[in-house]
């Protein structure tokens, strides 16, 4: 079911580990985490989540788009970040593409759908998740972002990850839906204005100002990168803390073979901001 950006269900089973070095009285705030898209660079989100778990930072709510939607969904379903990484590294991404050769897109998403459904198992709806989650897709016809917080899980997840032109649009609830990053690649809106919730944005698309563009493929990647990045500029200042590892600028959006490196970048960068994260939790 589609909702406005302000509609989110109550958590059914939140992870509420208290910080070992603080008292509950001094730490009533929790983290709302917005995960951007970014192709393979989105693997860095798993490192971010692993670091938050290690620091015992309580994540109370998630929103995600594209690769951030996948990371957020599996985390909200109860998967450990390193387990999600293992599943990804064991997957041959090239085999998940089947030519469509239609006016709607070059590739079908049926193999992706089958794989996600297999791994998620009995987690078939938003109600099955351990944390409240918002997935964001783009309605190609209406030209607007659509926010999903309840109902079946797989259609919005596929839609949020369906890169336009490359993949066929996902038909759902009478809409033609594609990658939510097209209009909103840092979905902070569902997290704003909630008492006790501090917004952390995890953005994995820093601009490389020294990039070389030697091929037509790199030209397409660069064009999409710049266009999508533009819609995050007004959203970054809305975050209480922005995690944007600068090292990610050197990695390509299709560089899945470097998954372990990308994970480590997100992990190390988040640990380096531990003091800022702890400060967000404190009411002092």
N, C-alpha and C positions, 0 to 999 in steps of 0.2 A: 504494500500500500504506500502511495506517495504521500508525503506530508510537507508542511512548510519547514523552513530551516529551523524554526523554533520548537518543533514537535519532537520529543524524544521519550521513549518509554522508560519506566523506572528500572533500575538494575535488579536482576533476579538473584545474582550471587556474586557480589563484587569481591575483588581481592583487596583486603583491608589490613595488610600487614603493617603494624606500627613501626616507626623508625626506632632502631635500637638505641640511638643516641639522643632521642628526644622523648618527651612525655606526650601523651595524647592531649593533655590540656593545652600544650603549647603548639600543637599541630593539628588544627581542625580543618585546614585546607587540603584539597586533593588536586590532582592533575587531570586536566582535560587535554587530550593529545590529538592534534590535527596532523595527519600524514599525507604528504603531497604525492603526486605521481612523479614518474621519472624513469620508467623502464627498469633496466637492470640496476640503476642507481638506487632504486627503491629498496634494494636488499640492505642498504645502510639502515633503514628503519628497523630491521630486525636487531641490529647491533644497538640501536637506541633503546629498544624495548628490553634487551638483555641487560644493559647497563642500569636501567630503571629498576628492574627486578633485583639486581645485585645490590643496589643502593637502598632497596626496600622503599622506593618511592611509590605511593599508592596511585595508580591510574584508575580514575573513577569513570571515565567516559572517553570514547574514541570517535573520531570522524576520519574518513579516508576516501581517497580518489585514486583510481587506476592501480598502480602497483602498491600504493599506500592502502587502498581498499583491501587488497589481498592480504597484506601483512596484518592490517587491523582486524580483519575477519578471523583469520586463524588464531591470532592472539586472544581475541574475545571469545573464541570457541574453546580456549583452554590449552592450546598448543604452546610449548615453551619455544622461545625465539630460536634457539639452536636446533630444535627439532624441525622447525619450519625451514631453516637453512638447509638441513640435511635433505629434506624432501625436494627442495628446489634443485640442489646440486645433483640429485639422482634423476632429475627429469631432463630428457632431451627436448629442449625448447623447439628445435626445428621440426620435430615430429608432431608438434601440436598444431601445425598449420596445414590446412587442406584447401587447395585452390577453389575459389568460388566463381571467378570470372563473370561477375555480374555487374550491373550498374550500381549495386549497393555496396560493393567492396570486393577486395581481391581474395579474401580468405574467410572460411567458415570458423566458428568458434566451438563446433560440436566436440572436438577432441579436448579442448580446454575445459568445456563443461563436464565432460566425463571424468577428467582427472580431478577437478575440484570436488565434484560430487563424491568420488571415491574416497578422497582423503578426509572430507568433512563428515562422511558417514551419516550418523543419525542427526547431525546438526543441520537441519533443513530450513529453519525459520529464525528470524531475529529473536523470538522468544526462547530459543534453545541456547542462546549465547550467555556467557557468564558476565559480560559487561555490556552496557548500552552502547550501540554503534549506529552511526549514520553513514550511509553510502551515498555518494553523489554521482549522478550521471547527467548527460546533456541531452535535452530533447531537440533533435535536429530540426523538426518542423516548427515548433514554438519558439526556438531560439532561446531557451532558458534552462537554468539548472533545476534538477529535480532531486529532492532529498528523500531517502528511504530509511525508515526506522522500524518497520514492522511488516509482517507477512512473510512470504517465501524469501529465502535468502539468496538463492543462486541467480535468479534473473537480474536483480540489481547489481550483484557482484560482477556478473559477466558484462553488463551494460557499462558499468563504471570503468571497465578495463578494455572496452572495444575501441581501439584506436581508429578514428575515422579514416576512410579510404583504404587502409590496410585490412580492417575487418568489417564484415557486414554489420549493419546496425542491429541491435537486439530489439525485437518487437515485443513490447510488454505494456499492458494496461492501455492499449490503444496509442502508444507512443513509439516513435523511432528513436531509440536511445543509443548514445555512443559515449566514449570516454568523458568523464566529468571534468577532467583537467582542461578541456577545450575552453570552458568559461570560468572554471574555479579550480585552480590547481593547489590551493591551500585552504581547505574548507573549515575555517574557524567559526563560521556563523552559528552552527549548532551548539557551540560551546560557550558562546558569549552570554553575559547577563545572568549567570547562574551562581547563586551565593555559595561561597566556599570553594569554587572551582577556578583554579588558575590555568590559563590557557598557554600551552606549550606548542609551538609550531615546529614540526620537523620537515624541513624543506631540503630536498636532495638535488636541486638543480641550479647551483651557482653558475654564473656566466664565466666562461673562460675567455678573457679578453685577449689572449694570445693564440687563439685557436687557428689551426690551418684547415683549409677546406679544399683538399686536393681532388675530390671525387664528387660525382653527382649525388651519391648517397649521403655524403657528409653535408652537402648543400641542403638537402631535404631535412636532415636531422637538425641542422643549425637553424633553418627557417622556422621549423616547428618549435624548437627550443625557445627562440626569441619571442615568438608570438604567444606561446603559453605562459612564459615567464612574466609577460607584461601584466597578466591578470592577478598576479600575486603581490604586486607592489603596494597596493592599498591595504592588503590584508596582513602583511608582515607587521606593521606597527600595532595591530590589534592584539598581538601576542604578548603575554607577560614575559615570555622568553622564547627566542627563536634559535633553534638548533639547525645550523646550515654549514656542515663541514666543508671548508674550502677545497680540500683535497679531491672532492667528488668532481670538480670541474675538469679533471683530467680523464674521466671515464666516459665511455660511450653508452648511450641508452640501450644498446643491444649487447653489451659486454657481460653476458651472464656467466661466462667462464671464469670471470674474476670475482665470483660471488663471495668467496672467503675474504678477499681484500676489502670489498665493499662493506661487508659485515663488520670487519675490524675497524674500519674508519668511523662508522657510526657509533660503535661501542666505545672506542677511545675518546672520541670527541665529547660524548655525553658524560663519561666519567670525569673529563676535564672541567665540566660545568657543574660538578656535584654541589659546590657551595651555593651557586645561584639557584639550583633546584631546591636545596634545603631551605633557602631563604623564602622561596615561594610558599612553602608549607607553613611557615611560621606566621603567627598573627602579631608578632612583636614589631 
